[in-house]
Amino acid sequence: MSLTTITQLPDPSGFSADPFTDIIRDGARKLIEQAIHAELAALMAAFSEEKLENGRSRLVRHGHLPEREVMTGIGPVPVKVPRVRDRKPGEDKISFTPSILPRYLRKAKSVEELLPWLYLKGVSTGDFSEALAALLGPKAAGLSAKTITRLKADWWNDYEPWQKRDLGNRRFLYIWADGVYFKPRMAEEKQCVLVIVGADEYGRKELLAMTDGFRESAENWRELLLDLKRRGLKQDPKLAIGDGALGFWTALREVFASTHEQRCWVHKTMNVLNALPKSLQDKAKAHLQDIWQAETKAEASAAFDFFVETYGVKYDKAVAKLVKDRSALLTFYDYPAEHWKHVRTSNPIESTFATVRHRTQRTKGCLSRKTGLAMAFKLMMSAQRKWRKLDGQNRLPEIIQGVEFRDGLRQLQAAA
């Protein structure tokens, strides 16, 4: 019987352990080349009519720059950039630098965003090369302990001008506030990152402010809010959302006195359930959902009363946590229904730091103030690009105009 049906393996010297990734990487290389050559063609066309005195073209192709590798999320991709030659005499020479491939680019932004995540997850700088080689391939060169040290300095250099940027031409209708602890921990045990996210008059969510401080400190929050005013945020936000345990609320009433308050239902649910026996938590959680998922404020109040009556006798401490913020928990009913899912929780901040807060382990040492802030800043700026705009953007001008909403619906204005 013939054995010719047995497949012959290729020569091991040319065998790829991951041919699928190789195909993707080759496709990426070709796409980059196409984009570069399209940009070059546009440049050549723009100067095609310019001639020298002898009639020859001023701008001509002139070979390629040496090939270089750019580290990307799928590993190193080799690229070659064509050169041009400007034959017109003089000092103002035309050169070609592709917009997608700056002259000194060696790593894609996606790779730089990966580094703070690895560092915060407890990967030491000495293990970076090994970790990145596993993620990006064995040729993940140049991403060493020295690289992360340099990048940390770059992150701080990005953070400093950002925190001083002018807000004079901006208006933010909603703000979310939270004090975020993460591990590796900050220099002091109770210290955390104070974060404010805003939604502007066009429904865009944006990181507004970030600094280190103490979550319960009204003084730290006051300083942060006053800094927003100093940089041009003159009009009070319409609504602020956050956890009831923050020192933020005392500061808010002093700095933005007309801003309404909405307590975060995610935080409140966790606080109440933690004061109940585990055997009751699933049932109690469903009863809490009946409150904030009610269609009207009247129905929410009825569900609120039911919860108090059901659990108040035996579990007065749990009920007290709920009752003390009753009014502020139901403020969202006075705003458009399209916005409810956005303003009932401080989720834009919570979701960004969820992995860091709950899954990282303590390192032997602590983060310095600069390193902790810089990395938190990089994480938030990376996450910000994925934040969704507010639903119901057509309602935002009505909020600015002071239109009244009841149970999420616009109220008709009485005739004068």
C-alpha positions as CSV (number, residue, x, y, z in Angstrom):
1,M,0.0,0.0,0.0
2,S,1.4,3.4,-1.0
3,L,2.1,5.9,1.8
4,T,2.1,9.0,-0.6
5,T,-1.0,10.3,1.2
6,I,1.0,11.3,4.2
7,T,1.5,15.0,4.3
8,Q,5.1,16.2,4.3
9,L,5.9,18.9,6.8
10,P,7.8,22.0,5.6
11,D,11.5,22.4,6.5
12,P,11.6,23.3,10.2
13,S,13.9,26.2,9.4
14,G,11.1,27.9,7.6
15,F,8.2,26.8,9.8
16,S,6.1,29.4,11.6
17,A,4.5,28.6,15.0
18,D,1.7,31.0,14.3
19,P,1.0,31.2,10.5
20,F,-2.4,33.0,11.1
21,T,-0.6,35.9,12.9
22,D,2.0,36.0,10.1
23,I,-0.8,36.4,7.5
24,I,-2.4,39.2,9.5
25,R,1.0,40.9,10.0
26,D,1.8,40.7,6.2
27,G,-1.6,42.1,5.5
28,A,-0.9,45.0,7.9
29,R,2.4,45.7,6.1
30,K,0.7,45.8,2.7
31,L,-2.0,48.2,4.0
32,I,0.6,50.5,5.5
33,E,2.5,50.5,2.2
34,Q,-0.7,51.3,0.3
35,A,-1.5,54.2,2.6
36,I,2.1,55.6,2.4
37,H,2.2,55.3,-1.4
38,A,-1.3,57.0,-1.7
39,E,0.0,59.9,0.4
40,L,3.2,60.1,-1.7
41,A,1.1,60.1,-4.9
42,A,-0.9,63.1,-3.6
43,L,2.3,65.0,-2.8
44,M,3.8,64.2,-6.2
45,A,0.6,65.4,-7.9
46,A,0.5,68.6,-5.9
47,F,4.0,69.6,-7.3
48,S,3.7,67.9,-10.8
49,E,3.4,71.3,-12.5
50,E,6.5,72.8,-10.9
51,K,9.5,72.5,-13.3
52,L,13.1,73.6,-13.2
53,E,14.6,76.0,-15.8
54,N,15.7,73.1,-17.9
55,G,12.1,71.7,-18.0
56,R,12.7,68.8,-15.7
57,S,10.4,68.0,-12.8
58,R,11.2,69.7,-9.5
59,L,10.1,66.7,-7.3
60,V,11.1,63.1,-8.1
61,R,11.2,59.7,-6.4
62,H,14.5,58.9,-4.8
63,G,14.6,55.3,-3.5
64,H,13.6,54.3,0.1
65,L,14.7,55.0,3.6
66,P,16.2,52.0,5.4
67,E,13.5,49.4,6.4
68,R,12.5,49.6,10.1
69,E,10.1,47.6,12.3
70,V,7.2,49.2,14.1
71,M,5.9,47.3,17.1
72,T,2.1,46.9,16.9
73,G,-0.5,45.0,18.8
74,I,0.1,42.0,16.4
75,G,3.9,42.1,16.8
76,P,6.6,43.8,14.7
77,V,5.6,45.0,11.2
78,P,8.4,45.9,8.8
79,V,7.9,49.1,6.8
80,K,9.8,50.9,4.1
81,V,9.2,54.6,3.5
82,P,9.9,56.1,0.0
83,R,12.0,59.2,-0.3
84,V,11.7,62.2,-2.6
85,R,14.3,64.5,-4.0
86,D,13.7,68.2,-4.4
87,R,16.0,69.4,-7.2
88,K,15.2,73.0,-6.9
89,P,18.1,75.0,-5.5
90,G,17.7,76.7,-2.2
91,E,17.2,75.8,1.5
92,D,13.4,75.3,1.6
93,K,13.4,71.7,0.4
94,I,10.3,69.5,0.1
95,S,10.5,66.2,2.0
96,F,8.1,63.4,2.5
97,T,7.1,62.1,6.0
98,P,3.9,60.0,6.0
99,S,1.2,61.2,8.4
100,I,0.5,57.7,9.6
101,L,4.2,56.9,10.1
102,P,6.1,59.8,11.8
103,R,9.9,59.8,11.3
104,Y,10.8,58.4,14.7
105,L,7.8,56.1,15.4
106,R,8.9,52.7,16.7
107,K,5.8,51.6,18.7
108,A,2.1,51.9,17.9
109,K,0.0,53.7,20.4
110,S,-1.8,50.5,21.3
111,V,1.4,49.0,22.6
112,E,2.1,52.1,24.7
113,E,-1.4,51.7,26.2
114,L,-0.6,48.1,27.0
115,L,2.4,49.0,29.2
116,P,0.6,50.9,32.0
117,W,-1.9,48.0,32.3
118,L,0.9,45.5,32.6
119,Y,2.6,47.6,35.2
120,L,-0.5,48.1,37.3
121,K,-1.3,44.4,37.1
122,G,1.9,43.7,39.0
123,V,4.3,42.9,36.2
124,S,7.7,44.2,37.3
125,T,9.7,46.3,34.8
126,G,12.3,43.5,34.7
127,D,9.7,41.1,33.4
128,F,8.4,43.3,30.7
129,S,10.4,41.8,27.8
130,E,9.1,38.3,28.6
131,A,5.5,39.4,29.1
132,L,5.4,41.4,25.9
133,A,7.2,38.6,23.9
134,A,4.3,36.3,25.0
135,L,1.8,38.8,23.8
136,L,3.4,40.3,20.7
137,G,5.8,37.6,19.6
138,P,9.5,36.8,20.2
139,K,10.7,39.9,18.3
140,A,9.2,42.3,20.8
141,A,12.5,44.1,21.2
142,G,13.2,47.5,22.8
143,L,10.4,47.2,25.4
144,S,12.7,46.8,28.4
145,A,12.8,48.1,32.0
146,K,14.5,51.2,30.6
147,T,11.6,51.7,28.2
148,I,8.9,51.7,31.0
149,T,11.0,54.1,33.0
150,R,11.2,56.5,30.1
151,L,7.5,56.1,29.3
152,K,6.5,56.9,32.9
153,A,8.4,60.2,32.5
154,D,6.5,60.8,29.2
155,W,3.2,60.1,30.9
156,W,3.8,62.7,33.6
157,N,4.9,65.2,30.9
158,D,1.5,64.6,29.2
159,Y,-0.4,64.9,32.5
160,E,1.0,68.2,33.6
161,P,-0.2,70.4,30.7
162,W,-3.5,68.5,30.5
163,Q,-4.4,69.4,34.1
164,K,-3.7,73.1,33.3
165,R,-5.7,73.2,30.0
166,D,-8.2,76.1,29.5
167,L,-11.9,75.2,30.0
168,G,-13.2,78.7,29.3
169,N,-15.1,77.8,26.1
170,R,-16.7,74.6,27.5
171,R,-19.9,73.8,29.3
172,F,-20.6,70.6,31.2
173,L,-24.1,69.7,32.1
174,Y,-23.4,66.4,34.0
175,I,-20.4,65.5,36.1
176,W,-19.5,62.2,37.7
177,A,-17.1,62.0,40.7
178,D,-15.3,59.2,42.5
179,G,-12.3,58.5,44.5
180,V,-10.5,55.5,43.1
181,Y,-8.2,53.2,45.1
182,F,-6.0,50.8,43.0
183,K,-3.2,48.4,43.6
184,P,-0.2,48.8,43.5
185,R,-1.2,51.3,46.2
186,M,-0.4,55.0,46.4
187,A,2.2,56.3,48.8
188,E,-0.3,56.5,51.7
189,E,-2.7,53.8,52.7
190,K,-5.9,55.8,52.4
191,Q,-4.8,58.0,49.5
192,C,-6.4,57.5,46.1
193,V,-7.0,59.2,42.8
194,L,-9.9,61.8,42.8
195,V,-11.6,61.7,39.4
196,I,-14.2,63.9,37.8
197,V,-15.7,63.1,34.4
198,G,-18.1,65.5,32.6
199,A,-20.6,65.4,29.8
200,D,-20.7,68.5,27.7
201,E,-23.5,70.3,25.9
202,Y,-23.1,68.0,22.9
203,G,-23.3,64.8,25.0
204,R,-19.6,64.0,24.8
205,K,-18.1,62.4,27.9
206,E,-14.6,63.7,28.9
207,L,-12.1,63.3,31.7
208,L,-12.3,66.7,33.4
209,A,-10.0,66.5,36.4
210,M,-7.8,64.1,38.2
211,T,-5.5,64.4,41.2
212,D,-4.4,62.5,44.3
213,G,-6.0,63.0,47.6
214,F,-8.3,61.5,50.2
215,R,-11.7,60.3,49.2
216,E,-13.5,61.6,52.3
217,S,-11.7,64.9,52.4
218,A,-14.0,67.8,51.5
219,E,-10.9,70.0,51.4
220,N,-9.2,67.9,48.6
221,W,-12.4,67.9,46.5
222,R,-12.9,71.6,47.1
223,E,-9.4,72.3,45.7
224,L,-10.2,70.2,42.7
225,L,-13.5,71.9,41.9
226,L,-12.0,75.4,42.5
227,D,-9.3,74.5,40.0
228,L,-12.0,73.8,37.4
229,K,-13.4,77.2,38.0
230,R,-10.0,78.9,37.8
231,R,-9.5,77.3,34.4
232,G,-12.7,78.7,33.1
233,L,-15.6,76.4,34.1
234,K,-17.9,79.2,35.3
235,Q,-21.3,77.7,34.9
236,D,-22.5,75.3,37.5
237,P,-23.2,71.7,36.1
238,K,-26.8,70.8,36.2
239,L,-26.3,67.4,37.9
240,A,-23.5,65.7,39.8
241,I,-23.4,61.9,40.3
242,G,-21.3,60.0,42.9
243,D,-21.2,57.8,45.9
244,G,-22.7,59.2,49.1
245,A,-19.6,58.6,51.1
246,L,-17.5,61.1,49.3
247,G,-16.3,64.4,50.8
248,F,-17.2,65.7,47.3
249,W,-20.7,66.7,48.3
250,T,-19.7,69.2,50.9
251,A,-17.3,70.8,48.5
252,L,-19.8,70.8,45.6
253,R,-22.4,72.7,47.7
254,E,-19.8,75.4,48.3
255,V,-18.3,75.7,44.8
256,F,-21.3,74.8,42.5
257,A,-24.2,75.7,44.8
258,S,-27.0,75.2,42.2
259,T,-25.9,71.8,41.0
260,H,-28.4,69.0,41.8
261,E,-27.2,65.8,43.5
262,Q,-27.7,62.2,42.3
263,R,-26.4,59.3,44.4
264,C,-24.9,56.4,42.5
265,W,-27.2,53.3,42.6
266,V,-24.3,50.9,42.1
267,H,-22.5,52.1,45.2
268,K,-25.7,52.4,47.2
269,T,-26.8,48.8,46.3
270,M,-23.5,47.4,47.4
271,N,-23.5,49.4,50.7
272,V,-27.0,48.2,51.6
273,L,-26.5,44.6,50.6
274,N,-23.2,44.4,52.6
275,A,-25.3,45.2,55.7
276,L,-27.7,42.3,55.1
277,P,-27.2,38.5,55.6
278,K,-26.0,36.7,52.4
279,S,-29.1,34.6,52.4
280,L,-31.2,37.7,51.8
281,Q,-29.0,39.6,49.4
282,D,-30.4,38.3,46.1
283,K,-34.0,39.0,47.1
284,A,-33.1,42.4,48.5
285,K,-31.2,43.3,45.4
286,A,-34.3,42.6,43.3
287,H,-36.3,44.9,45.6
288,L,-33.7,47.7,45.2
289,Q,-33.9,47.3,41.5
290,D,-37.7,47.8,41.7
291,I,-37.0,51.3,43.0
292,W,-34.5,52.6,40.4
293,Q,-36.1,50.8,37.5
294,A,-39.6,52.2,38.2
295,E,-41.2,54.2,35.4
296,T,-42.3,57.1,37.6
297,K,-41.1,58.8,40.8
298,A,-44.3,57.8,42.5
299,E,-43.8,54.1,41.7
300,A,-40.2,54.4,42.9
301,S,-41.3,55.9,46.2
302,A,-43.8,53.1,46.7
303,A,-41.1,50.5,46.1
304,F,-38.8,52.5,48.4
305,D,-41.5,52.3,51.2
306,F,-41.9,48.6,50.6
307,F,-38.2,48.0,51.1
308,V,-38.2,50.0,54.3
309,E,-41.2,48.1,55.7
310,T,-39.9,44.7,54.6
311,Y,-36.3,45.0,56.0
312,G,-36.6,47.8,58.5
313,V,-37.5,45.9,61.6
314,K,-34.7,43.3,61.6
315,Y,-32.1,45.1,59.5
316,D,-32.4,48.7,60.5
317,K,-28.7,49.5,59.7
318,A,-29.1,48.4,56.1
319,V,-32.3,50.4,55.7
320,A,-30.7,53.5,57.3
321,K,-28.0,53.5,54.6
322,L,-30.8,53.7,52.0
323,V,-33.1,56.1,53.7
324,K,-30.5,58.8,54.5
325,D,-30.0,59.5,50.7
326,R,-33.6,59.0,49.7
327,S,-34.1,62.3,47.9
328,A,-30.7,62.3,46.2
329,L,-31.3,58.7,45.0
330,L,-34.4,59.8,43.0
331,T,-33.2,63.0,41.5
332,F,-32.8,61.4,38.1
333,Y,-36.6,61.4,37.6
334,D,-36.4,65.2,37.1
335,Y,-34.1,64.7,34.0
336,P,-34.9,63.3,30.5
337,A,-35.6,59.5,30.5
338,E,-33.1,59.1,27.7
339,H,-30.3,60.1,30.2
340,W,-31.4,57.9,33.1
341,K,-29.1,55.0,32.4
342,H,-26.2,57.5,32.2
343,V,-26.9,59.4,35.4
344,R,-28.0,56.7,37.9
345,T,-24.4,55.5,38.4
346,S,-20.8,56.7,38.3
347,N,-20.2,53.9,35.8
348,P,-17.8,55.9,33.4
349,I,-15.3,55.9,36.3
350,E,-16.2,52.6,37.9
351,S,-15.9,50.6,34.7
352,T,-12.5,52.1,33.7
353,F,-10.9,51.1,37.0
354,A,-12.8,47.9,37.7
355,T,-10.1,45.5,36.6
356,V,-7.4,47.5,38.3
357,R,-9.4,47.9,41.6
358,H,-10.5,44.3,41.9
359,R,-7.9,42.0,40.3
360,T,-4.5,43.5,40.9
361,Q,-2.4,42.3,43.8
362,R,-0.3,44.5,46.1
363,T,3.3,44.9,45.2
364,K,6.1,44.9,47.8
365,G,6.5,48.7,47.4
366,C,4.2,51.6,46.8
367,L,3.7,53.8,43.8
368,S,5.1,57.3,44.0
369,R,2.6,60.2,43.7
370,K,3.8,61.0,40.2
371,T,3.8,57.4,38.9
372,G,0.3,56.6,40.3
373,L,-1.2,59.8,38.9
374,A,0.5,59.4,35.5
375,M,-0.6,55.8,35.0
376,A,-4.2,56.5,36.2
377,F,-4.2,59.4,33.7
378,K,-3.0,57.1,30.8
379,L,-5.7,54.5,31.7
380,M,-8.5,57.1,31.7
381,M,-7.4,58.8,28.5
382,S,-7.2,55.4,26.8
383,A,-10.7,54.5,28.1
384,Q,-12.1,57.9,27.1
385,R,-11.8,57.1,23.4
386,K,-14.3,54.3,23.9
387,W,-16.9,56.2,25.9
388,R,-20.3,56.5,24.3
389,K,-22.0,59.9,23.9
390,L,-25.2,60.5,25.9
391,D,-28.4,59.2,24.4
392,G,-31.1,61.8,23.8
393,Q,-28.7,64.6,22.8
394,N,-31.7,66.6,21.5
395,R,-32.6,67.0,25.2
396,L,-29.5,68.8,26.2
397,P,-30.5,72.2,24.8
398,E,-33.7,71.9,26.8
399,I,-31.8,71.2,30.0
400,I,-29.7,74.3,29.3
401,Q,-32.8,76.4,28.8
402,G,-34.2,75.2,32.2
403,V,-37.1,73.1,30.7
404,E,-38.8,71.1,33.5
405,F,-38.9,67.4,33.3
406,R,-41.1,65.1,35.4
407,D,-40.7,61.3,35.4
408,G,-38.3,61.8,32.5
409,L,-40.8,63.6,30.3
410,R,-40.8,67.3,29.2
411,Q,-43.5,69.3,30.9
412,L,-45.4,71.8,28.7
413,Q,-44.8,75.4,29.8
414,A,-47.9,77.2,31.0
415,A,-49.0,80.1,28.9
416,A,-48.1,83.5,30.2
